[in-house]
Amino acid sequence: MPSKAKTGKKLVIVESPAKSKTIAKYLGEGFIVEASIGHIRDLPQPSELPADLKKTSLGKFAVDVENDFKPYYVVSPDKKKKVAELKAQLKDADALYLATDGDREGEAIAWHLLEVLKPKVPVYRMTFGEITKEAIHRAMDNLRDVDAALVDAQETRRILDRLYGYEISPVLWRKVARGLSAGRVQSVVTRMVVDRERERMAFKAASYWDLTGQFGADAGSFKAKLAAVDGAKVATGRDFNDDGELTSRNVAHLNEELATSLASALQDADFRVRSVDTKPYTRRPAAPFTTSTLQQEAGRKLRFSSKSTMQIAQRLYENGYITYMRTDSSALSDEAVTAARRQAAELYGPEYVPQSPRVYTSKAANAQEAHEAIRPAGDSFRTPAQVAQQLSGDEFRLYELIWKRTVASQMGDAKGSTATIRLGAVASDGRDAEFSASGTVITFPGFLAAYEEGKDESRGDDDSDEGRRLPNVAKGDGLTASEIIAVGHETSPPPRYTEASLTAELEKKGIGRPSTYASTISTIQDRGYVRKQGSALVPSWIAFSVVRLLEQHFTDYVDYEFTADMEGDLDKIANGQAVGAAWLKHFYYGEDADPGLLSIVNNLGEIDAREINSVPIADGITLRVGKFGPYLESSLPTVDPKTGEVVESARANVPEDLAPDELTAAKAVELMETAAPEERVLGVDPHTGHTVVAKNGRYGAYVTEVIPEMTEEQLANLPVEYYKNGKPKPPKKPVKAKPRTGSLFKSMTVESVTLDEALQLMSLPRVLGEDAEGNPITVQNGRFGPYLKKGTDSRSIGSEEEIFTITLEQALEIYSQPKQRGARAAVPPLAEFGPDPVSEKNIVVKEGRFGPYITDGITNITVPRSTSLEELTRERAVELLAEKRAKGPVKRTTTRKAPAKKAAAKK
């Protein structure tokens, strides 16, 4: 058979269309660049396996656990067309270049392409850390084969996650709630957030006092703080533990009485300088960004979520603005170091650049493949001003952050001096009081001229002394004192994690991969385990139940060190030091005294679901995690103050926005005392004979009818169905009738609603009649209030009470008027930011159909998902409006469908 004629075409496959467009510009003619759009195949759901495989050792996981854990892959249904297109392109190509990302995930995508496309032409693996002309040409000069060890590591991780999730999640379904999921990393991250909340719940505040004073000298005045009394250091928050106990010895613990008496006794005291200590100050720049530090800093400085940060970084990378954004390395290439030093010298002066380049190494507990740090792309960097017109607002802000950090990393140290003044006096009651003041003066800003790293909230943070100048005084100088006042303090609990601080802690512990932190943090929020309160991450009560079950019955699998060790093992597989199949066998089946996951699942024993879903809150009051959410239950009989009835186990709903650490014993008692009765029998519906009750539900109070279960006699009288052979079919479980329900009006309560009102509510929607065209008109209550409905046309009406009084004539009159939008009572804005500098109109934030939006009455822009209302500032609102104006009005296009072709007439 003659060989295929050469076409001169070379097929290059990348993951994303945006990346393919950018690369195509640099490769030129002869290259066809196509995108696989991510993975083309994966493990199917076990239910999707062919029937003959479901009963084999593949059936449980789509992984053959009895034959070296061999996975069964299928091409994803939505990728079959793409695979066909790639195969067609490959037919006309002389060579195939697999140019997916250079990490484990990218290596696996390349391997799957190789396995599915089965090319008969030379195949080359091509990797690059940035999409620039120079980088693409360097990649063409350094081609290699697909790295089997990296593929093995990714495949092992994928199978590991399948085994973990499919074995443990069903236990959560049975004992906590349906639809929950367990994950190798997500469950550990959830535990970290729950552990922090437990610390806050157990925390006991301690009170302590100190003094502050304003002191004057000839050279100027300054503020100082009490440091010691009679030679003993004054206790601060750091001297107490989380139980509120003083742990430091030989300290003076001042209470309010001691502090105020000392302040009074020092009013006329003779203060003098006791010592002046000056030390040189040096501060070094932070290393260039890794994936983890970029997420942290974007969270602190730009208020971006980890997920938003990675999405924006992905776009910047694919369009050639930054280097690859999934990396554990903080190292820069020689070209990047040269570019950063050159730009720093040009912009800030040669004195801002040290003689020798700075070299950075990774501090991560488990550093993965040796990528370069995240930096501006190219052998010479584009300044933010040079790319401003090409990027969206958020893209520009993230690029500017990366650019500043990279350039600053190659700049000189910030230098200055820190002075500490100790001053004191003897009080009128004989006590010796010593005050202290510190100030740092920067004499050479160095890298601070370009960039300063942000900080997370931590306990015991003192006010920064940086930039605070102290007067030039000498030992023995006299000082005038004024405004000496006693100040009370309380110790604070450990701060809740933010996405930034949680990311930092995950990296510190070596849990998971920085490249997956964003998706993991997003997942635990999507699953309902964690919610955001401002920027803080607050766990739900269901997360407490899940973590408790896992801690008690799957201890190792939510252990921080065990999880970090698994990452180390995956690294060994990636480096070719271990084999995935053998590692998975040990993990699943265990060995000797080390039980595997299968053994643990098969020997769980009895799990008390009620105990798992219970948290003691106060004496006799327990929080239960139920099917419809958390609630409080009292184990002590109580007397209903209105009816005098003895209630054996009273209950109270827990507000959804109440954080676990805010549910104190006192708050629990308050909720129990103010709880409305769960259920009140109103009477019997005379038409149906069904009992009607009023209830308090998770989404508000409502009334409903109680439909009795069918009796044995009624069940026996149900019609019998027969098979074709004449034998009777087993009786089917009767379908339960759906009870009528109705939400209470705002003016009603469970205690006050009557049977007649309940029957009216359950009768809704109320049919008023028909219009001239025969369209029925109904009236009902909805989420946004009472309204009329005619087909798809809905009209609001005034009050809930009108639902039962409005007539057909009144409804027809409303429909005869033009439909008015926003005719309801004006809703106050969510926030106000004053006049806009361009339009001079007042800027407000309003609640819209698709979420909150910013408007000046002329221009509207939706509040980005990465920005919460609490974090939105006036400056950001002005910036967003300016960006929207710059883009101009949205051009709307209309697409017309082509007329359907008529079928040819049959002859």
C-alpha positions in Angstrom: 0.0 0.0 0.0 1.5 3.4 -1.0 2.5 5.7 1.9 0.5 8.8 2.6 1.7 11.8 0.6 3.1 14.5 2.9 1.0 17.7 3.2 3.5 19.8 5.2 0.7 20.4 7.8 1.4 20.0 11.5 -1.5 19.6 14.0 -1.0 21.3 17.4 -3.5 20.5 20.1 -4.0 22.6 23.2 -6.8 22.7 25.8 -8.6 25.9 25.2 -9.8 28.0 22.2 -8.3 31.2 23.6 -4.9 29.5 24.0 -5.1 28.1 20.4 -5.8 31.5 18.9 -2.8 33.1 20.7 -0.4 30.3 19.8 -1.5 30.2 16.2 -0.2 33.8 15.8 3.3 32.7 16.7 3.6 29.4 14.9 2.6 30.8 11.4 1.8 28.9 8.3 1.9 25.1 8.2 0.6 24.7 11.7 -3.1 24.0 12.5 -3.8 24.8 16.1 -6.9 23.1 17.6 -8.4 22.9 21.2 -9.5 19.8 22.9 -11.5 22.0 25.3 -10.2 20.2 28.4 -10.3 16.4 29.0 -11.8 14.4 26.2 -12.5 11.3 28.3 -12.9 10.3 32.0 -14.3 7.6 34.3 -18.0 7.1 33.7 -20.6 6.8 36.4 -20.9 3.1 37.3 -24.6 3.3 36.1 -23.3 4.2 32.6 -21.2 1.1 32.2 -22.2 -1.5 29.6 -24.5 -4.1 31.2 -21.9 -6.9 30.9 -19.4 -4.9 33.0 -21.7 -3.9 35.8 -21.5 -7.2 37.6 -17.7 -7.4 37.2 -14.9 -6.0 39.4 -15.3 -2.8 37.4 -19.0 -2.3 38.4 -18.6 -0.4 41.6 -16.2 2.4 40.6 -15.6 2.0 36.8 -12.1 0.9 38.1 -11.1 -2.7 38.1 -10.1 -3.1 41.8 -9.1 -6.7 41.3 -6.7 -6.1 38.3 -4.2 -3.4 39.3 -6.9 -0.8 39.6 -7.2 -0.4 35.8 -9.6 2.4 35.0 -12.3 2.1 32.4 -12.4 5.4 30.4 -15.1 6.6 28.0 -15.1 9.6 25.7 -17.4 12.2 27.2 -20.7 12.5 25.2 -20.1 16.2 24.7 -16.6 15.5 23.3 -17.4 12.9 20.7 -17.9 15.6 18.0 -14.6 17.2 19.0 -12.7 13.9 18.8 -14.1 13.3 15.4 -12.9 16.8 14.3 -9.4 16.2 15.7 -9.2 12.8 13.9 -10.2 14.4 10.6 -7.5 17.1 11.1 -5.0 14.5 12.0 -5.6 12.6 8.7 -4.1 15.5 6.7 -1.2 16.2 9.1 2.4 15.0 8.9 3.1 15.4 12.7 1.2 15.8 15.9 2.2 18.3 18.7 0.5 17.8 22.0 0.8 21.3 23.6 -1.3 20.9 26.7 -0.2 22.4 30.0 3.0 21.1 31.5 1.5 20.0 34.9 0.0 16.6 35.7 -3.4 17.4 34.5 -2.1 18.7 31.2 0.2 15.6 30.8 -2.9 13.4 31.4 -4.9 15.3 28.7 -2.0 14.8 26.3 -1.9 11.0 27.1 -5.7 10.6 26.6 -5.4 12.4 23.2 -2.7 10.0 22.2 -4.7 7.0 23.3 -7.9 8.1 21.5 -6.5 9.6 18.3 -4.0 6.7 17.8 -1.8 8.8 15.4 0.3 7.2 12.7 2.5 10.2 12.4 5.4 11.4 14.6 4.1 12.7 18.0 5.9 15.4 20.0 5.2 16.7 23.5 5.5 20.5 23.6 5.3 22.5 26.8 5.8 26.2 27.7 5.3 28.3 30.7 4.1 31.4 28.9 2.5 32.1 25.5 4.9 34.5 23.9 6.7 34.2 20.6 10.1 33.6 22.3 8.6 30.9 24.6 6.8 29.1 21.8 10.0 29.0 19.7 12.0 27.7 22.7 9.4 25.0 23.3 9.8 23.9 19.6 13.5 23.5 20.3 12.9 21.3 23.4 10.3 18.7 22.4 9.9 15.5 24.4 7.7 12.4 24.9 4.7 12.2 27.1 5.9 11.8 30.7 4.4 8.4 31.9 5.2 9.1 35.5 3.2 12.3 35.5 0.3 10.6 33.8 0.5 7.8 36.4 0.4 10.3 39.3 -2.7 12.1 37.8 -4.5 8.8 37.1 -3.7 7.6 40.6 -5.1 10.8 42.1 -8.3 10.5 40.0 -8.9 6.9 41.0 -8.0 7.7 44.6 -10.7 10.4 44.7 -13.2 8.0 43.1 -12.5 5.3 45.8 -12.7 7.8 48.6 -15.9 9.5 47.5 -17.8 6.4 46.4 -17.0 4.5 49.6 -17.5 7.3 52.2 -20.3 9.5 50.7 -23.0 6.7 51.0 -22.3 6.6 54.8 -23.0 10.3 55.0 -26.3 9.8 53.0 -27.5 7.1 55.5 -26.4 8.9 58.7 -26.6 12.6 58.0 -28.5 13.6 54.9 -28.9 12.6 51.2 -26.9 14.4 48.6 -23.8 15.0 50.8 -20.4 14.2 49.5 -17.0 13.3 51.0 -13.7 14.1 49.3 -10.1 13.4 50.0 -9.3 17.1 50.3 -12.7 18.8 50.6 -13.5 16.9 53.8 -10.2 17.9 55.4 -10.7 21.5 54.4 -14.2 21.4 55.9 -12.8 20.0 59.1 -10.3 22.9 59.3 -13.1 25.4 59.1 -15.2 23.5 61.7 -12.2 23.2 64.0 -11.7 26.9 63.9 -15.4 27.4 64.8 -15.1 24.9 67.6 -12.2 27.0 69.0 -14.3 30.1 68.8 -17.2 28.3 70.6 -14.9 27.1 73.4 -13.2 30.4 73.7 -13.6 32.4 77.0 -12.7 36.0 76.9 -10.4 37.6 79.5 -10.5 41.3 80.5 -7.4 43.4 81.0 -6.7 47.1 81.3 -3.8 49.4 80.5 -3.1 53.2 80.1 -2.3 55.5 77.2 -1.0 59.0 77.5 0.1 61.9 75.3 3.5 63.2 76.2 5.2 66.4 75.1 8.8 67.5 74.7 10.5 70.5 73.2 10.9 68.6 69.9 7.2 67.6 69.7 4.6 65.3 71.3 3.9 61.6 71.0 1.5 58.9 72.3 2.8 56.1 74.6 1.3 53.1 76.2 1.8 51.7 79.7 4.4 48.9 79.5 5.3 48.1 83.2 4.1 48.7 86.8 6.7 48.4 89.6 9.0 46.6 87.1 6.5 44.0 86.1 5.3 43.9 82.5 1.7 44.9 82.0 -0.4 41.9 80.8 -1.7 42.1 77.2 -3.9 39.8 75.2 -0.9 37.5 74.4 -0.6 36.6 78.1 -3.9 34.8 78.3 -4.9 31.4 76.8 -8.3 30.6 75.1 -9.8 29.6 78.4 -9.3 33.2 79.7 -6.5 32.2 82.1 -3.4 34.2 82.6 -0.5 32.0 81.6 2.5 34.4 81.9 4.3 34.7 85.2 5.5 37.9 86.8 3.1 40.2 84.9 0.9 42.9 86.2 -2.7 42.1 85.4 -4.6 45.4 85.8 -8.4 45.4 86.2 -10.6 48.5 85.8 -10.1 49.7 89.4 -6.3 49.3 89.4 -6.0 51.0 86.0 -8.3 54.0 86.7 -6.7 54.6 90.1 -3.2 54.5 88.5 -4.3 57.0 85.8 -5.6 59.4 88.5 -2.4 59.0 90.5 -0.3 59.9 87.4 -2.0 63.2 86.5 0.6 65.4 88.2 3.5 63.0 88.0 7.0 64.0 86.9 7.7 62.1 83.7 11.2 61.7 82.3 12.8 59.7 79.5 14.5 56.6 80.9 16.0 55.2 77.7 16.2 55.7 74.0 17.0 52.7 71.8 17.6 53.0 68.1 18.0 50.0 65.8 18.5 49.8 62.0 15.4 48.6 60.1 15.6 46.3 57.1 12.7 44.7 55.2 13.0 42.4 52.2 10.6 42.0 49.3 8.2 39.1 49.1 8.9 36.3 46.5 7.2 36.4 43.1 3.7 34.8 43.1 3.0 31.1 43.3 -0.6 29.9 42.8 -1.2 29.9 46.5 0.3 33.3 47.2 -1.5 34.9 44.2 -4.9 33.7 45.6 -4.1 35.0 49.0 -2.9 38.4 47.9 -5.8 38.8 45.4 -8.1 38.0 48.2 -6.5 40.6 50.6 -5.9 43.4 48.1 -8.5 43.0 45.4 -11.2 41.2 47.4 -11.3 38.4 44.7 -12.4 34.9 45.7 -9.9 32.2 45.0 -12.2 30.9 42.1 -12.4 34.4 40.5 -8.6 34.9 40.8 -7.9 31.6 39.0 -10.5 32.3 36.3 -9.0 35.8 35.6 -5.4 34.4 35.7 -6.4 31.7 33.2 -7.6 34.4 30.7 -4.4 36.4 31.2 -2.3 33.3 30.6 -4.2 32.1 27.6 -4.0 35.6 26.0 -0.3 35.9 26.5 -0.1 38.4 29.4 1.3 36.2 32.2 3.1 32.9 32.7 1.4 29.7 33.6 -0.8 30.3 36.7 -0.6 26.8 38.4 2.8 26.6 40.0 4.4 25.9 43.3 7.7 27.6 42.3 8.7 31.2 43.2 11.8 31.0 41.0 12.2 33.3 38.0 14.0 32.5 34.7 17.2 34.4 33.9 15.2 36.3 31.2 12.6 37.3 33.7 15.1 38.4 36.3 16.8 40.6 33.7 13.5 42.1 32.6 12.4 42.8 36.2 15.8 44.4 37.1 15.8 46.5 33.9 12.3 47.7 34.5 12.9 48.6 38.1 16.0 50.6 37.2 14.1 52.4 34.4 11.1 53.3 36.5 12.6 53.9 40.0 16.3 54.5 39.3 19.4 52.3 39.4 19.8 52.8 43.1 16.6 50.7 43.7 18.2 47.6 42.1 20.7 45.5 44.2 24.0 44.5 42.7 23.2 40.8 42.6 19.9 39.3 41.4 17.6 37.9 44.1 17.1 34.1 44.1 13.9 32.6 45.6 13.1 29.0 46.5 9.7 27.5 47.3 8.7 27.2 51.0 5.6 24.9 50.3 5.4 21.7 52.3 5.0 19.7 49.0 6.3 21.6 45.9 5.2 20.0 42.7 6.7 20.3 39.2 9.3 23.0 38.7 7.4 25.6 36.9 8.4 29.2 37.0 6.7 31.7 39.3 3.6 33.7 38.0 4.9 36.8 36.3 4.3 39.1 33.3 4.9 37.1 30.1 7.8 37.8 27.8 11.5 38.5 28.0 10.6 42.1 28.6 7.6 43.1 30.6 4.7 45.3 29.5 3.8 47.9 32.2 0.2 48.1 33.4 -0.3 51.3 31.4 0.7 49.5 28.2 -2.0 46.8 28.6 -4.7 48.9 30.2 -6.7 49.4 27.0 -6.6 45.6 26.2 -7.8 44.2 29.5 -11.1 44.3 31.4 -11.2 46.0 34.8 -10.6 42.9 36.9 -8.0 41.5 34.4 -6.1 44.8 34.6 -6.1 44.8 38.4 -4.8 41.3 38.6 -2.1 41.9 36.0 -1.0 45.1 37.8 -0.7 43.1 41.1 1.4 40.4 39.4 3.5 43.0 37.6 4.2 45.0 40.8 5.1 41.9 42.8 7.4 40.6 40.1 9.3 43.9 39.7 9.4 44.5 43.5 10.9 41.0 44.0 14.1 42.2 42.3 14.4 45.5 44.0 16.5 46.6 47.0 15.6 46.2 50.7 13.6 48.9 52.4 15.8 50.6 55.0 15.3 52.8 58.0 15.5 52.9 61.7 13.3 51.9 64.6 13.4 54.0 67.8 11.9 52.9 71.2 11.5 55.4 73.9 10.9 54.2 77.5 9.6 56.9 79.9 8.2 56.8 83.4 7.2 58.4 86.6 6.3 57.5 90.2 2.6 57.9 90.9 1.2 59.8 93.9 0.3 56.4 95.4 3.9 55.2 95.1 3.5 52.9 92.1 6.2 53.1 89.4 4.7 53.4 85.9 6.8 52.9 82.8 5.4 53.8 79.3 6.8 52.8 75.9 6.5 54.2 72.4 8.1 52.9 69.2 8.3 54.4 65.7 9.9 53.2 62.5 11.1 55.7 59.9 11.8 54.5 56.4 14.8 56.4 55.0 15.1 54.3 51.7 11.8 52.8 50.4 13.5 50.2 48.2 10.9 47.7 46.9 8.1 49.5 48.9 8.2 52.1 46.1 6.6 49.4 43.9 4.7 47.1 46.2 3.8 46.1 49.8 2.5 42.7 50.7 -0.9 42.5 52.5 -1.6 40.7 55.8 -4.3 38.5 57.2 -6.1 39.3 60.4 -4.4 37.8 63.4 -4.9 38.1 67.2 -2.8 40.5 69.2 -2.1 42.7 66.2 -0.8 46.0 67.5 -1.1 49.3 65.7 1.7 49.6 63.1 4.5 52.0 64.1 5.8 52.2 60.6 6.1 55.7 59.4 5.5 57.1 62.9 8.2 59.6 63.8 9.2 60.2 67.4 10.7 63.5 68.6 14.4 63.7 69.2 14.8 63.2 73.0 17.5 62.0 75.3 17.7 60.1 78.5 16.7 62.3 81.5 14.7 64.8 79.5 11.5 65.9 81.2 8.1 65.4 79.6 4.7 66.9 80.1 1.9 64.4 80.3 -1.7 64.9 79.2 -4.7 62.7 78.5 -3.6 59.8 80.7 -6.6 57.5 80.5 -7.4 53.9 81.4 -8.4 51.6 78.5 -10.2 48.3 78.9 -9.7 45.4 76.5 -10.9 41.8 76.0 -9.1 39.0 74.4 -10.4 38.0 71.1 -11.2 34.5 69.7 -9.2 33.0 66.8 -10.3 34.8 63.7 -12.3 32.8 61.2 -10.6 31.7 58.1 -11.0 33.8 55.0 -10.2 32.3 51.6 -6.8 33.9 51.7 -5.9 32.7 55.2 -7.4 29.2 54.6 -5.3 28.9 51.4 -2.2 29.9 53.4 -2.9 27.3 56.1 -3.5 24.6 53.5 -0.2 25.3 51.9 1.6 25.4 55.2 0.1 22.0 56.2 0.8 20.5 52.7 -2.8 19.5 52.1 -3.9 19.3 48.5 -2.4 21.2 45.6 -2.4 25.0 45.3 -3.9 24.5 41.8 -7.0 22.8 43.3 -7.5 25.2 46.3 -9.8 27.5 44.5 -12.1 24.6 43.3 -12.0 23.0 46.7 -13.0 26.1 48.6 -15.7 26.7 46.0 -17.0 23.1 46.4 -17.4 23.2 50.2 -19.5 26.4 49.7 -21.6 24.8 46.9 -22.2 21.7 49.1 -23.6 23.9 51.9 -20.8 23.0 54.3 -19.5 26.6 54.5 -20.9 30.0 53.8 -19.4 33.4 53.5 -20.2 36.1 56.1 -18.5 39.1 54.7 -15.1 37.6 53.8 -15.1 35.1 56.7 -15.9 31.4 56.1 -18.6 30.1 58.5 -19.4 26.4 58.7 -22.9 25.1 58.7 -24.3 22.8 61.4 -24.5 20.0 58.8 -20.7 20.4 58.4 -20.3 19.7 62.1 -22.3 16.5 61.7 -20.2 15.4 58.7 -16.9 16.2 60.3 -17.9 14.4 63.5 -18.9 11.2 61.7 -15.6 11.3 59.7 -13.5 11.9 62.8 -15.1 9.1 64.7 -15.2 6.4 62.0 -12.7 7.5 59.3 -10.2 9.1 61.5 -7.1 8.9 59.2 -9.0 10.2 56.2 -9.6 13.6 57.8 -6.3 13.7 59.6 -4.1 16.6 58.4 -0.8 14.8 58.5 -2.2 11.7 56.8 -3.7 13.8 54.0 -0.4 15.7 53.5 1.5 12.4 53.4 -0.8 11.2 50.6 0.3 14.3 48.6 3.9 13.3 49.2 3.2 9.8 47.9 1.6 11.2 44.8 4.8 13.3 44.3 6.8 10.1 44.5 4.7 8.6 41.7 5.1 11.7 39.6 8.9 11.5 40.1 8.9 7.8 39.1 9.9 6.7 42.6 6.6 4.7 43.1 4.0 3.0 41.0 0.3 4.1 41.2 -1.3 0.6 41.1 0.8 -0.7 44.0 0.1 2.4 46.1 -3.7 2.2 45.4 -3.7 -1.5 46.4 -2.2 -0.6 49.8 -4.6 2.3 50.2 -7.7 0.3 49.4 -6.9 -3.2 50.7 -4.4 -2.3 53.4 -1.5 -4.4 54.5 -0.7 -6.3 57.7 -1.7 -4.1 60.7 -2.5 -1.2 58.4 -6.2 -1.5 57.4 -7.2 -0.2 54.0 -10.3 1.8 53.2 -12.3 -1.3 52.2 -11.8 -2.9 55.6 -12.8 0.2 57.5 -16.0 0.6 55.5 -16.9 -3.1 55.9 -16.3 -2.9 59.7 -18.0 0.3 60.7 -20.4 -1.2 63.2 -23.4 0.7 64.4 -23.3 4.4 63.9 -25.8 6.3 66.1 -27.2 8.9 63.6 -29.0 10.8 66.4 -25.8 11.2 68.3 -23.8 12.2 65.3 -26.4 14.9 64.5 -26.6 16.3 68.0 -24.6 19.1 69.7 -25.1 20.0 73.4 -25.6 23.7 73.7 -26.9 24.3 77.2 -28.2 22.3 80.1 -31.2 20.4 78.7 -30.9 22.0 75.3 -29.4 20.2 72.3 -29.0 21.3 68.7 -30.2 18.7 66.3 -29.4 18.6 62.6 -32.6 17.5 60.9 -33.9 16.9 57.5 -35.1 20.4 57.1 -32.3 22.2 58.9 -31.0 22.7 62.4 -33.3 23.1 65.4 -33.1 23.2 69.2 -34.7 20.6 71.3 -35.2 20.7 75.1 -35.0 17.5 77.0 -36.7 19.0 80.0 -40.6 19.1 80.1 -41.8 22.7 79.8 -45.2 24.4 80.3 -46.7 26.4 77.5 -47.4 29.8 79.2 -50.5 30.4 77.0 -52.2 27.0 77.2 -50.8 25.6 80.4 -50.0 22.3 78.6 -46.9 20.3 79.5 -44.6 20.0 76.4 -42.3 17.0 76.7 -39.7 18.1 74.2 -40.1 21.7 73.0 -38.4 22.7 69.8 -37.2 26.0 68.3 -35.8 26.7 64.8 -32.3 28.1 64.5 -32.0 31.2 62.3 -30.0 30.4 59.1 -27.8 33.5 59.5 -26.8 32.6 63.1 -23.2 31.5 63.1 -22.5 28.4 65.3 -20.3 30.4 67.7 -23.1 32.9 68.2 -25.4 30.1 69.5 -24.4 30.5 73.1 -26.3 28.9 76.0 -28.0 32.2 76.7 -29.0 32.6 73.0 -30.4 29.0 73.0 -32.6 29.7 76.1 -33.8 32.9 74.4 -34.7 31.1 71.2 -36.6 28.4 73.2 -38.5 31.0 75.2 -39.5 33.0 72.1 -40.3 30.0 69.9 -43.7 29.8 68.5 -45.5 26.5 68.8 -44.5 24.0 66.1 -48.0 22.9 65.4 -51.5 24.0 66.5 -54.7 22.1 65.6 -57.3 24.5 64.3 -60.2 22.1 63.7 -61.7 19.9 61.1 -62.6 20.8 57.5 -66.4 20.2 57.3 -66.1 19.2 53.6 -63.3 16.7 53.8 -63.3 15.7 57.4 -59.5 16.3 57.5 -57.8 17.9 60.5 -56.4 21.3 59.8 -53.2 22.5 61.6 -51.0 25.6 61.6 -47.2 25.0 61.6 -44.0 26.8 61.8 -41.8 25.7 59.0 -38.2 26.4 57.8 -39.5 29.0 55.3 -42.2 30.5 57.5 -45.6 29.7 59.1 -48.3 27.9 57.1 -51.5 25.9 57.4 -52.1 22.4 56.0 -54.5 19.5 56.2 -53.6 16.1 57.7 -54.5 13.3 55.3 -54.9 10.1 57.3 -53.1 6.9 56.2 -55.2 4.3 54.4 -56.6 1.6 56.7 -55.9 -2.1 56.1 -59.5 -2.5 54.9 -59.1 0.2 52.3 -55.7 -1.2 51.2 -57.4 -4.6 50.8 -60.1 -3.2 48.6 -57.7 -1.6 46.1 -58.1 -3.0 42.6 -55.7 -5.9 41.8 -53.5 -5.9 38.7 -52.6 -9.1 36.8 -49.7 -10.3 34.7 -50.4 -11.6 31.2 -50.2 -15.2 32.6 -53.1 -14.5 34.9 -51.1 -14.3 38.1 -51.8 -11.3 40.4 -49.1 -8.6 40.6 -47.8 -7.6 44.1 -49.9 -4.8 45.5 -48.4 -1.4 44.8 -47.7 1.1 47.6 -50.5 3.6 47.3 -49.5 7.1 46.2 -50.0 9.6 49.0 -52.4 12.4 48.3 -50.8 15.8 48.4 -52.2 17.9 51.2 -53.5 21.4 50.5 -51.3 24.1 52.1 -51.2 27.9 52.4 -48.7 30.3 53.7 -49.9 32.6 56.5 -50.3 36.3 55.7 -47.9 38.7 57.4 -50.6 39.8 59.7 -51.2 36.2 60.9 -49.4 33.9 63.4 -49.6 30.3 64.3 -51.2 31.3 67.6 -53.8 33.6 66.1 -54.9 32.1 62.7 -58.5 30.6 62.8 -59.9 27.6 61.0 -62.0 29.8 58.6 -58.8 31.7 57.7 -56.9 28.5 57.2 -59.6 27.1 54.9 -59.5 30.3 52.8 -55.7 30.1 52.6 -55.8 26.5 51.5 -58.3 27.3 48.8 -55.9 29.6 46.9 -55.4 30.4 44.1 -58.9 31.9 43.9 -60.5 32.0 40.4 -62.1 35.3 39.8 -63.6 34.5 36.3 -62.7 35.0 32.7 -61.9 38.0 30.4 -63.7 38.6 27.1 -61.4 36.1 25.3 -62.1 33.4 27.8 -58.8 33.6 29.6 -59.1 32.6 33.3 -58.0 35.2 35.9 -56.8 34.1 39.3 -55.5 35.8 42.4 -52.9 34.3 44.7 -50.0 35.1 47.1 -46.4 34.8 46.0 -42.8 35.4 47.0 -43.1 39.1 46.2 -46.6 39.6 47.5 -50.2 39.2 46.2 -50.8 39.2 42.5 -53.3 38.6 39.6 -52.4 36.0 36.9 -53.9 35.8 33.4 -51.9 33.3 31.3 -48.3 34.7 31.5 -49.4 38.2 32.5 -49.0 38.9 36.2 -50.1 42.1 38.0 -49.4 43.0 41.6 -52.2 44.1 43.9 -52.1 46.2 47.0 -52.4 44.0 50.1 -52.7 40.3 51.1 -56.2 40.9 52.4 -57.4 42.0 48.9 -56.9 38.4 47.8 -60.3 37.5 49.2 -62.1 40.8 48.4 -61.0 41.7 44.9 -63.6 41.2 42.2 -63.5 40.2 38.6 -64.4 43.8 37.6 -61.6 45.3 39.6 -59.2 42.8 38.1 -60.3 43.6 34.5 -59.8 47.3 35.3 -56.2 46.6 36.4 -55.6 44.6 33.2 -57.0 47.4 31.1 -54.2 49.7 32.3 -50.7 49.5 30.7 -48.4 47.2 32.6 -46.2 49.2 35.0 -42.8 48.0 36.1 -41.5 49.0 39.5 -44.9 50.3 40.6 -44.5 48.8 44.0 -43.4 50.7 47.0 -39.9 52.2 46.6 -37.3 50.0 48.1 -34.4 51.8 49.9 -31.0 51.3 48.2 -28.6 48.7 49.6 -25.8 51.2 49.8 -25.1 54.9 48.8 -21.7 56.3 47.7 -22.4 60.0 47.0 -22.1 61.8 43.6 -20.3 60.2 40.7 -17.3 62.4 39.5 -18.5 62.1 35.8 -22.3 62.2 35.8 -22.5 64.1 39.2 -25.5 61.8 40.0 -25.8 60.0 43.2 -24.3 56.4 43.1 -26.4 53.8 44.8 -26.5 50.0 44.9 -29.9 48.4 44.3 -31.3 44.9 44.3 -32.1 43.8 40.8 -33.6 40.8 39.1 -30.1 39.2 38.6 -28.6 40.4 41.9 -27.3 43.7 43.2 -26.2 46.4 40.8 -24.5 49.8 40.9 -26.2 52.8 39.2 -26.0 56.5 39.0 -29.4 56.7 37.3 -27.7 56.7 33.8 -25.3 53.8 33.8 -25.9 50.4 35.4 -23.3 47.7 36.2 -23.9 44.4 38.1 -21.8 44.0 41.3 -19.1 41.4 40.4 -19.6 38.0 42.1 -16.1 38.3 43.5 -17.1 41.4 45.5 -19.5 41.2 48.4 -21.6 44.3 49.4 -19.7 44.6 52.6 -16.5 44.8 50.7 -17.7 47.3 48.0 -16.1 50.7 48.3 -16.9 54.0 46.7 -13.7 53.9 44.7 -14.6 50.5 43.4 -18.1 51.6 42.5 -16.8 54.6 40.6 -14.3 52.4 38.8 -16.9 49.9 37.7 -19.2 52.6 36.4 -16.3 54.2 34.5 -15.5 50.8 32.9 -19.1 50.3 31.8 -19.2 53.7 30.2 -15.9 53.1 28.4 -17.3 49.9 26.9 -20.4 51.7 25.5 -23.9 50.3 25.0 -24.2 46.5 24.4 -24.8 45.7 20.8 -27.7 43.3 20.5 -27.8 40.9 17.5 -30.8 39.2 16.3 -30.5 35.7 14.9 -33.1 34.4 12.5 -33.6 30.7 11.9 -33.4 29.6 8.3 -36.7 28.4 6.9 -37.1 24.6 7.2 -36.5 22.8 4.0 -39.5 21.1 2.5 -39.1 17.4 2.2 -38.8 16.2 -1.4 -42.0 14.6 -2.7 -41.8 10.9 -3.0 -42.1 9.6 -6.5 
